[in-house]
Amino acid sequence: MKAHSETPTTHRYLLLAGGLVLVVAAIFTIWKLKESQPPADVSKPPAFAGTYPDMNLDDPAPSFETLRYVAETGGDSRTREVALVWLDEEARRARPLTAMRQAWLLDMLGKNGHAAWDNEFRLWLFNSAFNTLQNSPDQEPFTQLLHRLALHDSDRTMRLYALQHIGVQRSKDHLHGQLAEEIYASLLILASEPEGQVAGTAIVLLTEWRGQEESVDPDILTKAVAIAADNTRSIDVRVTALHAADSRALPLSRDLAVDSEQPVILRKAAIASIGRYGGEADFSSLEKLSSESFRIAQAADPARRAIDARQANPSAADPVPY
């Protein structure tokens, strides 16, 4: 009787042990199957069919959705190109973005785009985005972004882009009030930095700040001449400052033009300034410069013709200096 009473318990232990063996066997089989499968290709971005329902990755079309895909996944060469096409088309047609799309675009730019973008593409996309945002009815958030990039971005070209677009905003009368005052103060700081990489562009914006209808602040023009005369500054900054200065740069231009120790590009800018603001007294110097070298003659000969044309028709508009 005792042996018979133990049989159900024994059966239960046997069933439990058998179940455990089956579970272990199943786990081992699944593990072996996973081990035999090839690793996932992590180099390709996911299709995100649910996130981008209207997008065909096999044949992407220019659209906001493609731009969003490139910004959120990094994209590839094809989708990046198509995203730029859409941005450039929006800018060309001067179509304002919806408030939601503008907010998204500003947020994306404020976060510096995608980490997978190389610097060339980042610059290209940002500039195209800036062109599009110039059509926005609410310019202040865009201006704030440009202001921050102009002051703090690590790339000089991006800072120049931002400053140039600030200039566009100002010329369209989209920049005024307290924010305009803050940017004007920032431009003064940028122009005064001894080793400033964007000082030349900053001084140009300052000389154009009042528009064509009003005279330029004399202090700004004095600063432009000082920058152009500063041998410690980079050549491109000095050239830009010389172009931005008016006739008060003429004495400096006459000195720079004949100084063979100065870089040729700076001397040519000085000669162009003489052509714009000089007179008959400069003919002798320009003639000597024409015979100095071919590169110098490229600037001296047009300068002489510009002075001749101005003397023949004093009421004619001033020629473009560069």
RANORPE-V894707 format. One record per backbone hydrogen bond with DSSP energy under -0.5 kcal/mol. NH is the residue of the N-H (numbers start at 0). CO is the residue of the C=O. If there is no record, write none. Layout:
NH|CO, NH|CO
This chain:
4|0, 5|1, 6|3, 9|5, 10|6, 11|7, 12|8, 13|9, 14|10, 15|11, 16|12, 17|13, 18|14, 19|15, 20|16, 21|17, 22|18, 23|19, 24|20, 25|21, 26|22, 27|23, 28|24, 29|25, 30|26, 31|27, 32|28, 33|29, 34|30, 35|31, 36|32, 36|33, 41|39, 43|40, 51|47, 54|51, 56|54, 58|55, 59|56, 66|62, 67|63, 68|64, 69|65, 70|66, 71|67, 72|68, 73|69, 79|75, 80|76, 81|77, 82|78, 83|79, 84|80, 85|81, 86|82, 87|83, 88|84, 89|85, 90|86, 91|87, 92|88, 93|90, 94|89, 95|93, 101|97, 102|98, 103|99, 104|100, 105|101, 106|102, 107|103, 108|104, 109|105, 110|106, 111|108, 112|107, 116|113, 121|117, 122|118, 123|119, 124|120, 125|121, 126|122, 127|123, 128|124, 129|125, 130|126, 131|127, 132|128, 133|129, 134|131, 135|132, 138|136, 142|138, 143|139, 144|140, 145|141, 146|142, 147|143, 148|144, 149|145, 150|146, 151|147, 152|148, 155|153, 158|154, 159|155, 160|156, 161|157, 162|158, 163|159, 164|160, 165|161, 166|162, 167|163, 168|164, 169|165, 170|166, 171|167, 172|169, 173|168, 174|168, 178|175, 179|175, 180|176, 181|177, 182|178, 183|179, 184|180, 185|181, 186|182, 187|183, 188|184, 189|185, 190|186, 191|187, 192|188, 192|189, 195|192, 198|195, 201|197, 202|198, 203|199, 204|200, 205|201, 206|202, 207|203, 208|205, 210|207, 213|210, 219|216, 220|216, 221|217, 222|218, 223|219, 224|220, 225|221, 226|222, 227|223, 228|224, 229|225, 229|226, 230|228, 232|229, 237|233, 238|234, 239|235, 240|236, 241|237, 242|238, 243|239, 244|240, 248|245, 249|246, 252|248, 253|249, 254|250, 255|251, 256|252, 257|253, 258|255, 259|257, 261|258, 265|262, 266|262, 267|263, 268|264, 269|265, 270|266, 271|267, 272|268, 273|269, 274|270, 275|271, 276|272, 277|273, 281|278, 282|279, 285|281, 286|282, 287|283, 288|284, 289|285, 290|286, 290|287, 291|288, 292|288, 296|292, 297|293, 298|295, 299|295, 300|296, 302|298, 303|299, 304|300, 305|301, 306|302, 307|303, 308|304, 309|305, 310|306, 311|307, 312|308, 315|312
